[in-house]
């Protein structure tokens, strides 16, 4: 059948050539016939042959209508980016005024490719010329597809404004102005700025966004002109704080702007119209005099104007005070119990005091009862957050928030739950934002902003690459964000820019983790959003071939809360022709069981087994892989058949422990080595894997495996003690090597669980009861007068010193404390938690001692610390052993008579 169709197309092209068919012969019906040919070619799987014939025809007859249509539509359905044939075809019909054909052709293109910008524009132009309202839907689609299209966005805004839909009109005006700024079109930017000042002057955050973009794209001088117009609205509406803020921004651009200097003086007059010393402070600060630096004058004025009756101030020693009286150049300030009533010259106050707003958190803490303020903070977290953030120039990090609340308002326990809820509020509440220059600093907004603006601002403030990916994906996953906005485009293009740097053909390219991560992110977004495309012609395979070390690349890719870049990386590798080899290479780094399952299920069992053998033979290079195989794969049939004996596996774990101890002592990758060391030790001892194997075999195996452990000088001695105890239970006559009889002192300090709890309670009492009570004693003693002659004060300070020393000592001991596990007690040797009966050979009398730790030590009752000279001297001896030693020149001679477990 396909041969008949091919022959039919050839005849059509030949007839078109010989008859020299004119454009007038083509109508919509003729194109419908050609569309049927394309559909038939697709059904008969001969589109490639048909396209080849048409392309050949076009090589010597470029205006062939049939060839242009068939080749163009086949390319379109294949998803190629080459629209040249269809563009040429539409151009021919347009020039010949075949508008109905153009309309049909564009509609046909859009059926196969709804995002085809050429067809959308052409059809929109046709509808606009025909005054057809269908144009607006096409314009809306174009604005979504083309992030640089500003004129159409403006046309849409004007259309919706004329129809009374001001909300939609405003959104399109916003899109248009941002695009004009990006294009560097200052005249259009000014025009739309004026329009938006009329429509939404209160949305100060949006204007600040535009201002920052104008500053970056067109220069600071252009921003001053725009801000003047916005300022006028705020001044006219007596919104003094915002008006003053805008004037300060204008003066930042040009400190000598006479107009702005005059206006800021007028605004101060409006804001402080009821202040008794307003004119005096304007005059004394030289605010209106051009010879003085304007910001010095502003700072001087704002400090002076703040010192009025009933206003609050802060002194670094006396704390918060309230101004009770202003007499000429003197202030009368009440600092409460801390410093009482103070007189201060105004000039000194300007330098020594910080003015505080009435709702400043320091003022609230100074004027409200703790329980009242705590209730306010807990009941209204939004208010509390706004209060604290605004208290510090509307720029405050979470460390500062905690410092202001704990422990002065909330206890550490109350903070834990409050903190979690507060962070969710800061993330979700649209009245909170972040400093554009520092993601860690929070600010309070005058008006709520959209979710997309909030995330876009966080994106700009965030400097960490992978954290930016997380914000973008949070934007993509949200139902409240517009995926066609300029804000999304800016974030998307940031990563698309990395992808565009790919140049695999002209010069050697270094593919780093940012390029790979960007490719994966863009790939994910474009897969879900068909109107976007990956901005490179290169495939993942071509990129992967340029990665120097795929294992290192995997580790450099950072997953976040909203991304799984590592999984995406592996998914793409799975599509490579040699994926099995790459999975084998990557597994020791990835350690993902699903990879092994895929390999086994795909028939690559032998490759996996070779990997296992290689890992155990080269355990130094494949440490975590060895741990993984031992822990996760013991019951897998393919692992059992890999040819690695269980004893070999155990010995490899012991080798890993020895290796990591050595590297830890040499300060090599200490954190990672400690983790591996701990995991290997647990695998050997937690479920008695090593002991069970030993006792399933003969005595020689027991001795060999014990010797391997005993040779590990740095291993926790309790493991050696446990092994010796278990071995002696089965082989009571076994003789350990002399060097093995003395165990090294355990790291840390062995303690009983009961005593540890007592010490923790003691520390808590010191910190929460004794120290606060002492602090109160010091404060009360301080208020009684001259500290030099104050005996109570001196005694309280001495007690404070002792308490601090006690806490430091106890904390250090707690840090060293290691709780003894009663299940590991051994009576084969004198050891921790044993009660030993010694026969004193000199006095021919028995003596009984219980061996515990320093905390439990009570020599008068026979409880000896294993760390004391006497306890240390008798440790590790067995029943029947003779012990001779000397302490402070006194000689001891004992025979071990009995060893039993102590009662804990």
Secondary structure, DSSP 4 states (H G I P E B T S, - for coil): -HHHHHHHHHHHHHHHHHHT--GGG--HHHHHHHHHHHHHHHHTT-HHHHHHHHHHHHHH-TT-HHHHHHHHHHHHHHT-S--HHHHHHHHHHHHTT-HHHHHHHHHHHHHH-TT-HHHHHHHHHHHHHTT-THHHHHHHHHHHH-TT--HHHHHHHHHHHHTT-HHHHHHHHHHHHHHHHHHT-HHHHHHHHHHHHHHHTT-HHHHHHHHHHHHHHH-HHHHHHHHHHHHHHHHHTT-HHHHHHHHHHHHHH-TT-HHHHHHHHHHHHHHTTT-TTHHHHHHHTTTT-TTS-HHHHHHHHHHHHH--TT-EEEETTTEEEEEEEEETTEEEEE-HHHH-EEEEEHHHHHHH-EEE-TT-HHHHHHHS-HHHHHHHHHH-HHHHHHHHHHHTTT-B-HHHHHHHHBTTTB-HHHHHHHHHHHHHHHHH-TTEEEETTEEEEEEE-SS---HHHHHHHHHHH---HHHHHHHHHHHHH-TTS-TTSHHHHHHHHHHHHHHHT--TTTS-----HHHHHHHHHHHHHHHH-TT---S-S--HHHHHHT-S-HHHHHHHS--BTTB-HHHHHHHHHTTSTTHHHHHHHHHHHH--HHHHHHHHHTT-HHHHHHHHHHHHHTTTT-HHHHHHHHHHSTT-HHHHTT---HHHHHHHHHHHHHHHHHHHHTTSSHHHHHHHHHHHHHHHHTT-HHHHHHHTS-HHHHHHHHHHHHT-TTS-HHHHHHHHHHHHHH-TT----HHHHSPPPPSSEEE-HHHHHHHHHHHHHIIIIIHHHHHHHHHHHHTTS-GGG-HHHHHHHHHHHHHHHHHHHHHHHHHHEEE--GGG--SSSS-TTEEEEEEETTTTEEEEEEEE-TTT-BGGGTEEETTSHHHHHHTT--TT-EEEEEETTEEEEEEEEEEEE---
